[in-house]
Amino acid sequence: MKHLRFLNKYFYKYKWWIIPGIFFVIISNIFAVIPAQVIGHAFNLITENIQIYGLFEGFNKQALIYDIFSESLFLFGALVLVLYLIRGLFLFFMRQTIILMSRHIEFDMKNEIYNHYQALTLGFYRKNNTGDLMNRATEDVNRVRMYVGPAIMYTINTAVLFILIISSMYAVNATLATFCLLPLPVLVITIYYVNTLINQRSEEIQQQLSRLSSFVQERFSGIRVIKSYVREDYTRKIFAEESGAYKGNSMNLVRVQAFFYPTMLLMVGLSTILTVYVGGRQVLEGSISAGNIAEFIVYVNQLTFPVTMLGWVTTLIQRASASQKRINEFLQLQPDITAGDVKLERLKGNISFNDVNFTYPDTGIQALKGISFEVKAGEFLAVIGRTGSGKSTLANLIMRMYDVDNGEIRIDDTPITKVDLNSYRSQVGFVPQEVFLFSDSIKHNIAFSLDEIKGDEVEQAAKNAAVYNNIMDFELKFETMLGERGITLSGGQKQRVSIARALINEPKILIFDDCLSAVDTRTEEEILNNLSRIMKGRTSVLIAHRISTIKNADKIIVMEEGKIVEQGTHNELLNQGGVYAEMYQNQLLEEEKHTL
């Protein structure tokens, strides 16, 4: 139960739902116990009146006794019906308070988990797969809801009913009550033993379900690759294995439960047999009446449902504990990056790196070594280098997706660690290397950074990104719905929509992380011409492979194995005759081959 202590704050928040709920539980159970006493009196009435009725056989008053007897039974029956109707009303109120409270807690938990996910840094997402993250926010939360709702409701209901019934039984006859309750210790031991097995099986099921969800999510996302390499049968086989493992774990749990429930019913059956046997002897001795036996049988049968529910509730609690443990593992994680409190209301665009070193925490690969450079407001910085040289890492550090190991990054002469990230990032346009578009309309993808769309800013951003004409060719134009990850569009179109998304906010700093690789030379030139007009007086950082893309930059940085090996303008670097000049010559040769 220690993992479920996390939920105490929600119980305190919704205490005015729990307290009336407990009150309704108590009242409903009082009206559940009283009918047993009424039935006992009715049974005594039957046995006594049958004897009286027999004594008046052959007399005129026998009909009168029959009428009185019938009316009395009718009144007792009506009373029992009224009592159960009142109990049903309070049971309705009980569910309306406790079950509705559980839905509110479920809502709060999902929001807390989602908000916490968003606060965690990229390193967290590199180490955890999407399927597992989704499973903890959905399936695990649902299992916890079953604890805060039905499990707690039935636990309180069972506890109150036990107290009322046992106290009523001992008030009638202590000896008979003791014999009726003899099987309960055996039941408690059985529950304790089985609960351990249920907890183990529940943990295994949740872990396997996470693996299965991750597998399915990943395969659906990569369905194009699967079909291209004709690996449908292979993935089907792996899915069958994972699904089979999940089924095996579930069957193990079912086997435990299959043993549990009949055992509980057996104990209740033994209680009924003991009630009839011991109660019959008590009646013969004159200690109790026959109606008391009927009353005790009703009590025993009333305990049947709570005892049966006890096993189900125990399963719910064990599953909730296992799920809450998994949720707590992530909620206890603190983000590696904490925002500063310096708000840059009007960003100028000065960027400086001072002896920056960075190693990816999850892989241990050192991506940057002693990086130092400066970009003044309004300048066009280009970064070029071979694959794995650290170019994209540079872009991520400017966005402060990670913190440096040592050294310092300054934005407008303020250390980036002291800058408020919301005010900073809202003024930066970032086009990542791996384009991601949402399953929404093109219009909403472009206007993703805006709270409200005004005028023709979406259309203008599309024109600046040289994708307007492509969008107008679609039947629904800007209302065209994109498939998952923008699968409806070609690679070049996705890149340009992503560029339009970055441009629409008119950022003070614009970062392109090799996002022109999928467009042709003519479209690239159109985009760059538009950018030179749009970004006039604004800082832009362009990471690229093609030198033709960056030759007009104010400053070019050449990177090799995480280090800056050269920097300067296009002409200065060519005159140096170093790495940049070699890359330029190689690219010219490749272009000549393509033209031939």
C-alpha positions, 0 to 999 in steps of 0.5 A: 500500500505504500505506493498508493500513499501518493493518492492521499492528496487527492482524497484530501482534495475531494474529502467532501465527496468521501465523507458523504459517501461513507455516510451513505454506505453506513445508512445503506447497510443499516437498512440491509441488516434490519430486513434480516431481523424482520424476516426472523420475526416473520418466520416466528409468526409463521410457526406460531400461527400455523400451530394456532391455526391448527388448534382452531380447526373446525371452528368459525374463527379459523378464517379470522385467524387466517386473515390476521395471519395473511395481513401480518405476513403482507405487512412484513413483506411490505416492510422488507420491500420498503427497507430494501428500496430505501437501501437502494436509494442510499446505494445510489447516493453512495455511487454518485459520490464515491464513483464520481470522485474516482472519475475526478481523480482520474482526470486530475492524475492524467493531467498531472502525468501529462504535464510532468511528461512535458516538463521532462527533457529530451534525454528522458524520451530518448531512454523511454519508448512511447508505448510505455509512456502511453500505457502509464498514462492510460491503462495504469491510471485506469487501474488506479481509478478502480482502486479510488472508486469501486475498491474503496467503496466496496471495502468500506461497504464490506467493513461496515456490513461485517461490523453490523452483521457480526454485532447483530449475530452476537446480540442474538446468540454468541455460540451460534455466531461463533460457529457461523464465523469459524471459517473466516480465519481460514478465508483470511489466510487464503486471501493473504496467500493468494494476494501475493500471487495476484500482485506478482501476476499483475506486475508481470501483466503490466510490464508485458502490456507495456512491451506489447503497446510499444511494439505495436506503436513502433510497427504502425509508425514504421509500416512503410519500412515494413512493407518496403522490405516485405517483413509483414510475416516476420512482424506478425510472428513477433507480435504473436510471441509478445501477445502470447506472453501477455496471454500466458501472464493473464492466464496465470492470474486467472488460474489464481483467481479461479482457485480463489473464488470457489474457496471463498464460496466454500467457506460461506457454504460451511458457515450456512451448514454450521448455522443450520446444525448448531442453530437446530440444536439451540432451538431444541434446547430452547435457547433461540427460536426457529426465526433466529435460524432464518435470521442467521441464514440471511446474515450468512447470505448477506456476507456471501457477496461482500466476501466474494467482493473481498477477493475482487477488491484485493485484486483491484488494490494489488493491481492499483499498487503495481500501476501506481508504482510504475506511475510514481517511477516517472513522477518522481523523476525531476527534469534535467533542465530548470528554467531561469527567471530572466524574461527576455521580452524583446530578444535581440538575437546575440548568441555566444558559445564559450568553450562548450563541451557536451556529452549525451547522458544516455550514450556517453558520446561526447558530441562537442569539444571546446566550442567557441563562437559568437553570432551578433544580432541580425547575422546569418550563421551557417554550420557545415560538417560531415555526419556526426560532427555535432551540428544538430547538437549545436542547434539543440543546445541553442534551444536549450534542449540539453545543458552543457557539461561545462562552458557557457552559452549566452543569449543577449549576454545573459547565461542561457541557464538563467533565461526563462525558457517560455519567453525565449523559445516563443521568440525562436523559430526551430526547424528540426532535422527530423520533421514532425507534423501532427495528424491535423489540417495543414492550416493548423500545423502551420499555425501551431505556435499561434493561439489565434489565427488572424488574417492571411498569416498562414497563407503568407508563411506558406508562400515564404516557405515555397509550399503555397502552390503545392497546398493549393493543388490539394482539393481541400487546400489548407484544410487538407488533413494530414496522416500520422506524422504528415504521411500524406505529404512528400518529404520536401513538402513536409520540410517546407510546411515545417519551415512555414510553421517556424516562420509564421511567428516572425521569430527573432532567431531562426534555426534550420537544422539541415531542413532543406535536404529534401528540396530541389535546388530551385525550391531551395533557392526560392526559400533562401531568397524569401528568408533573406528578405524575412530575416533581415535584421534577425539572427538565423542559424542554418545547418546544412550539407550543401555549400550552395545553401550557405555560401551567402552566410555572414559567418560559416563554421566548419565542424569535425568530430565535435570541434570547430576546425575552420570559421569565416566567410565563404571566400575566406574559407576557400582561400584557406584551402582546408576542409571547407575548400575540399568539401566544396570541390567534392560537391562541384565534382558531384554536380558535374557528374549529375549534369553529365 
